[in-house]
Every structure is written in structure tokens, then in C-alpha cells.
Amino acid sequence: MRQQASQVESADERSNRAVAPKFFYYGWVIVAVCFVVLTLTSLVAASFPIFFVPILQDFNRSRGSTAIAMSLHLILSGLAAPFAGALIDRFGPRLVMPLGALVTGSALLWLSQSSAMWQFYASFGVIAAIGCSTLHITPMTTVASNWFVRHRGIAISIVVAGPGAGQLFLLPVLQTLIERVGWRNTYVVFGALILILPTLLILLFLYRQPSDRGLSSAGETRPNKKDLRMTDGSISKSNPATSEEVILNKHWAETAWTLGKAVRTSRFWALTLVMAMVAMGLFLVSVHLAAYLLDRGYSPMLAASVMGLQGLINVIGSIIGGILSDRLGREKTVTLGILTFIGCIVLLNIGGVVINTLIIYGFAILFGIGYGVFFPALMASVADLFQGKNFGSILGFIMLSGYFGGAVGAWIGGFFFDLTHAYRLNFLVAGAVMLTAAALIWKAGPGQIRVVRTIRAS
């Protein structure tokens, strides 16, 4: 009997070990890889302003004709985003993303040797844009969201903090290299780095979903230790509390979403409009920020420091936004971030009347927090509504609306200034479209489909 009991006990112990969650969830490795890759590849576009002046001097062309390369890059990045997401959905990140790194790195190496403007357009504006589309926010968010339910918001917030971290830490490095070895040699170093580092990280550590590594996403939700302690100080082993996904709309959650099905829903178009309007409001202000500050009498150094501060605060705001998104819900977090952004517009307008650097720094802090808070929550909203094997293509289409919304905001901001010779109309329109976006996120209603709640096992 003792032998049988021992055998039963051993079987129970093996069963407990089989279901017990591991101390460390591999999904956080996925988040780290996505963060590092996005930190590096986002600089392809973000570093353009610091390369702009030496390229102008080398090619001896006008600013308008040289800046066309950046316009091409942004437009083609947006157009390529849905196709990049679809390719990753079909073939997986371990095949598509290294090819994207190869294309991007090769484009920058060609750019370093370009001797004519058409080569500059082709290498940076076209080829690098297509390559970056497989390594940017859309595919990285797609992969990270596949690994998380309970902590999806914070996971996405860490990933999308990559561009801010790149601007904060790596832009000064690139600027130093340009000053010491020239812009061409700097692009050689930059291109080689993108060619090597993302490829190694992706092939060694990145997997599309837990099952590709023989894991389950259930390992993300572990018993809440503070709920296991009884009133007498003992530990309860029979009634643990775990954070689990609760499906509120079973029919929607069980639908195998494709882009064709998604576009036939009002929730898809509500999210698409939210993305477009948020981007439009951001670019109405951010693109013309330096010009506005200089017009109001602030120094160029202050304008540069304010933009640098925004990058720092954006990283912090993204982490805060991810935590709030998982705790408060997507709709409340997006709305809170948008209201914070509207508050920063008010401060910026006041700072144009009352010349005070503290007001402008307050604007920069609110701007970074507002953007950091609502953007990861918005990306998590898309994942909550349309997660599945075709999520990448759906997110890519929604992100495309953001690229076009940003393009409209940047252009119409200049048009308003030419019309009124002031930026007050920009601020009013930015606030109006942001408020409309806040209303539309509730129309999309990701919290009506699934939420994460604490469940106590009986």
C-alpha cells in the first residue's frame, strides 16, 4: 500500500510540475528582442534630419528636392505595412524579418555610395522603406501581442517605446559619427549594424507564438501570491486567484478574422479613424513645433531640448500607458492619453502668449506622457478585437491610415499657417480631431469583446 501511495504521490507531483508555471515567461524575451530591433530600425527614418544638412552640402540640391526622399520613405512605409503584416502571417517572422534586415542594410550601404539624386531616392525613399516595413511597429506589435493576454498592454508599450529610446540614446551617437567620419561612412556603419544585429536576434530568439517554441500562453498567468495567504497567515493551495482572459462576446472572439471580414465591421473602421485622427492631431502640432517656438521668440537650443525631452518622457509614458491599459481598460486609457495631449496643446498656446520656458517644458512632459499613454493602448485595442493568424495584415491596414493621417496633418498644418500666419487654427483642429478619436474608441469597444479579470478557482 505504501508503495502504491508513493507511486500515486509521485504521479501527482509530476502532474503538478506539468501544470505549474515556470518562474520566467519566455514572452518577455520576445518583447526584449522586438524592443531592440525597433529601437535600431526606427532610426532609419528618425535620423534623416541629422543626415539632411551634410547630404544637402554634398549633392548641392535644394531642400525641397532633397526632402522628397523622406516623403517617399514615409508613404511607401505606410503602403508596404499591410503587405509586410500579411507576409509575416503566412511565412512567419523568422523568414520575413531577416530578409527585411538584408534589404534595409543593403539599401543604406548603397545610399552611402550614391552619386546621383535618383540613387538617393531609390535607396532611401523606396528600398529602405520596403525593408523597414517588415521590422517596424506593425510586425513587432503583431508578434508581441501573440504572446500575451494578461500583460498585453504593458508588453506592447515596451515594444513601442523603442523609437523613443533610439532617438534618446542612438541619435547622438550617429551625430558624433557624422562629425568625425562623414555621413557616407556613418551610413556604412549603420547599414552593417542593421544587417547583422536584427538578423541574429530574430533567428536566435524570436518566435511568432508560444506554440512555435512548444509553450503555451497560459504560462503568462500565474497565481497571485497575495491572494493565496489566508487570514490566519497560512497559505491556501486550493483556492488561488489568477488573472485570466474573460470573453464577453464569444461569437466575435471565436471568429477567424481576415482582412476581408474585418473591413465589413464598424469596429474596424472606428479603429481606423481613431488611428488616422490621432496621427493627424499629432503631426499638426509636432511637425511645426520648432517653427512655432522660434516664431514666439524662443531659442533654437530650447526647441531642440524640448524635442529631446519628449523622446525621454515618451519612453516613460509608454510604460505607464501599458500598465494603465491592462488595469483600467483600453477605452479609458486611450481617452486619458488624448485628454492629456489636449492639455499639452493648451499649455503650448499659453506659452506662445506668456514667454516662459517652464511652460514649454511642461508642454513637452505632457506631450510625451499623452502620446506614450494612448498609443500602446490603441495598438492593444486592435489586438483585442482582431487577434488571430491574420492579425498582422489587419493591423498593417489600420496603421496605413495612421501614415496618411500624419501626412495630412503635416501638410494641412503648413496650409493653415500660410492662410492665417499663425498656429492657433492648428491647435484648435488638433484638439477637435483628438476629441473625435476619443469618442470613436468607445464606438470600437475592445472592452466589450474581452477583458482580463482576476478569477478565483473553486
N, C-alpha and C positions, 0 to 999 in steps of 0.2 A: 504493500500500500504506500509506504514511504517513497519507494522508487517511482510509483505511478504519480504520486503528488509532486515529486521532484520534476518528473517529465512534464506534467501539466504546468507547473510553475515556470519551467524553462520555456515552454511554448508561449505562455502569457508574456513572459519577459521579452521574448523575440517579437511578439506582436506589438507590445508597447514601444519597442525600439523602432519598429517599422513605421508606426504612425507618429512617433514623436518628432516634432520639428527640429531641424538642425539649428545650431546656435547662430550660424550665419547664412543668410539667404543670398543665393548667387545673383539674384536680380540686381543687387547693389553693385556688383561688378559690371553688369550691363550698363547701369547708369553712369558709372565712372568712365567707361570706355566712350559712351556717347558724349559725355561732357568734354572729354579731352579732344575727341575728333572734331566736335562742333566748335570748340574754342579755337582750334587751328584753322579749320576751313572757312569759318565765318570771316576771318581776316582777309580773305581774297578780295571781298568787296569793301570791308571796313577800312582796309589800308589804302584804298585808292586815293583819298585826299593827300596823304603824305608822299605818295609817288607822283602826284599830279604836277607839282611845280618842276621837279627835275626832268620829267618827261616833256613838259612844255618847252623847257630850255633846249633839250636835246633835239626834238623834232622841229622846233621853231614854228609851231602852228598856233592858231587862235584857241582860246579857252573853250569856245563853243564846239569847235570841231573835235577837240580832244575829249571833251566830256561826253561825246556821243558814245564812246566805248562803254562808259558806265551805264548809260541809258540802255544800250543793247544788253549788257550783262543782267540788269535787273529784269527787263522784260522777258528775256529768254529763260532766266531762272524761274520766273513765275510760270511760263508756259510749259517748261520741262518738268515742273514739280509733280503734276498728276501722273505723267508717264514714268517718272522715277519711282513713285509710290507703287504703281502697277507692276513694274519690273521686280521690285523687292517682294511684293506679294506673291509673285509667281515663281521667282528663282531664288529668293532668299537673300539676306544682306551679305552673306559670306562670299557670294559670287559677284553681286552687282556693285557693292560698295568698293572693293579693291579696284575694280575696273574704273569706277569714278575717280578714285585717287590717282590712278595711272593717267587718265585723261586730263585731270586738273593739273597734276605736276608737270606733265609734258607740255601743256599749254603755257604754263609760266616759264618753263625753260625756253620755249620758242619765243615768248614775249621778250625775254632777256636779250635775244639775238636779233630782234626785229629792226629793220632799217627803213621801213615804209609804214605810213599810217594804216594802210589796209591790213598789214600784218598785225598791227596793234588791235584793230577792230576784230579781226578773226580770232586771234589768240585769247585776248581777254574778254571781248564782248560776246563771243559765240562759244568757243570750245571750252574755256574755263567755266562759263556759266552752265553749260550742259553737264560737265563733270561735277561741279559743286552741287547740282540738284540732287545727286544721289548721296550726298554727305551732309546735307543741311538739316534744317529744323524738321521738315516733313518726315523723312525716313528715320531720323533719330528718335523723334517722338513716337512714331509708329512702333519701333522695336521696344522702347522702354515701356510703353503702355501695355504691351503684351505680357509683361512680367508682373504687373501689379494690379491689385484691386483695392485693397485697404489703403495703401500708400501711393496710389496712382498720382494724386495731385503733387505730393512732395517729390516724387521721382521725376515727374515731368518738369517741375520747377527747377530742379538741379540741372537737368539737361539744357533747358532753355536759358540758364544763367551763363552758359558757355560763351556766347558772343560778348557779353559784358565783361567777363573775365579776360577774354582775348584783348579787348580794347584797353583794359586797365593795365595788364601786365606785358603784353607782347608788342603792342604798337610802339612803346618807347624803344624796345629792342630793335625793331625794324627801322625806326628813325635813326638810331645810332649807326646801324649798318649802312644806311644810305649815305650818311655824312662821311663815313670812313672808307667805304669801298665802292660807293656809287650805286645807283638804282638798278643797273643791269646785274651786277654781281649779287646784290641783295635778292633779286628775283631768282637767281640761280640757287642760292641757299634756301629760300622759301619754297621753291618748286621741289627741290630734292627732299626737303623735310616732309612736305605733303605726300610725296611719292612713297616715302618709306614708313613714317610713323603710323598713319592711319591703317595702312595695309597690314602691318604687323599686329596692331592691336585688334583689328577686326578678325583676322584669321586665327589668332590665338585665343581670344576671349569672347567674341560676340556671337550670340545665337538668337535666332528670331523669336523663339518662345521656349518656355520651360521644357516641353516635351522633346525638343531637339537635343537636349542635354540629359534626357532621362529623368527629368524632375517634374514637379507639379507646382502650380502657383499656390496650392494650399499651404506650402511651406512659408508663405509670407505672413499668414495669420497665425499667431501663436497665442496661447492663453495669457490673459492679462494677470500678472503676478499679484497685483494689489487686490484683485477680486478673489484670489484663492485663499486669502487669510480670513479665518473665522473670527468672531468676536472674542473668543477665549484665547486667541493667539495661535491656535493650531492652523494647519494648512489643509484646506479641503481638496481632496483628489477626485471627488465625484461630481462637483458642480462648478467647473471652470467657466469663465467668461471669455469669449473670443470675438474678435471683430470679423464679421462676415458680410459678404455682399447680399443684400436683400433685393430681390426682384419685385418691383411694384407693377410692372406691365409685362407679363410673361410672354404674350404674343409678340411684342416688339423685341424683347430681349432674345427670343429664340429664332428670330428671322435671320436668315443667311443673307446679310446685306451685301449688295453690289452697288456700284455707282448708279446703274440704271434704276434700281429700286429706290435708292436714296433720293435721287432728284425728283421723284414723284411724291415726296413728303414735304409738308410745310415746315417741319422741324429742320430739315436740311437747308432750306432757303432762308430760314430765320438765322441759323448759324452763319451762313454765307454772308448775309447782310451785316451781321454783327462784326464779322472779320473785316469786311470792306469798310464799314463806317469807323471802326476803331483805328484802322490804318490811316484812313483819310484824316481823322482828327489829329492823330499823332504827327503826320507829315505836314499838316497845315501849320503846326507850331514848330516842330523840331528843325525842319529844313531851313526855316527863316530865322531861327533863334539868334545866331551870331549877328546877322544883319540888323535885327531889331535892337539888340543890345548896343551895337555900335551907333545906330541912329539916335538912341536915347542918351548917348554920352558916356557909356561905359567903355572901359579899355579893352583892347583885343585880348590881353592876357586874362582878364576876368572872364571873357566869353569862352576862352579855351579851358580855363579851370572849371567853369560851370559844366561844360560838356564832359570833362573827365570825371567830375563828381557824380554826374548822372550815371555813368557806367558803373562806378563803385556801388552806389545805392541800388542800382538795378539788380545787382547780384544778391544783395541782402533782401530786397523786396521780393525777388523770385522765391527765395526760401520761405519767407513769411507767407507769400501767396499760396505756396504749395501746402503748408500746414493749415492755413485757414480754409483752403478748398476742401481738404479732407475732413475738417471738423465742422465747418459751417454749411458746406454745400457749394456747388458750382455757381448757382444763380446769385446767391448773396455775396460771394467773393468777387465775382465779375462786377457786380453793381458797386460794391465798396471801392474797388480799384478805379472804376470810372469816376465816381464821385470825388475820390482823392485827386484824380487827374484834373477834373474841373476846378478843384480848389487851387491847384498849381497855376492854372490859367488866370484865375483871379489875382493871385499874387504877382504873376508876371505883368499883368495890366497895371497893378498898383505900382510896381517897380519902375514902370515907364513914366509915371507921374511924379512919384516921390523917389528921387535918385538915392538909393540906399543898397549897398552891396549885400547886407544881411537879408533883405527881402528877396534878392535874386538867388542867394544861396538857399533860402527857404523854398523857393520855387524848384530849384534843382533837386532838393531832397524829396519833395512831394512828387515831382515828375518821376524820379527813379522808383519810388515806392509804388505809385499808382500803376505804372507800366509793369513793374515786377509782379504786382499782386494779380492783375486781371489776366495777363497773358497765359500763364500756366493753367489757370482755372478754365480759360477759354479752350485751350488745347485738350484738357482733360474732359471737357464737356463733349467734344467731338468723339473722343474715345468711349465715353459712357453711352453715347447714343448709337454709334455705328461700329463698335468693335467687331472684329472677325478677320477672316483671311484677306478680305478686300479693303481693310481699313486704310491702307496706305494710299490707294488711288482716291478714296473718298476725301481723306484729309488733304491730299495734294490739290484737288479741285477747290476745296474751301480756301486753302492757302493762296491759290491763284487769285481769288477775289481780293485777298489782302494786298498782294502785289499791285493790282490795278487800282485799288482804293488808295494806296500810298502814292502811286503815280499821279492820280487825280488831285490828291491833297497837295502834293508838292507844286504842281502846275497852277492849280487854282489859287494857291496862296500868293504866288507871284502876280497872277492876274488881278486879284483883289487889291494888292498894293499899287499896281500900276493905275488902277481905277480910282483909288481913294487916297493914295500917297500916305497910307497909314496901315497899321496891322490890326486895328480894333475889329474890323469885319472878320478877319481871320479867326480871332479869338471867339467871337460870337458864333460863327459857323462851326468851329471845332467843338464848342460846348454843346451846340444843338445836336450834331450828329452823334456825339458821345452819349447824350441822354437817350436818343433814339435807340442806340445799341443796347443800353441798359434795359430798356423796355423789351427789346426783342429777345434777350437771353431768357427772359421768363416765358416768352412765347415758345422758344425751343424746348424749355423744360427738361433738361437732363435729369433733374432730381425726381421727375415723375416716372422715370424708367427704372433706375436702380440707385440704391444708396448703400453706404456702409454703416452698419449699426453694430452695437455690442449685443451679442446673443449669449444667453446663459443656458448651457446644456442642462437638461433634466437628469 
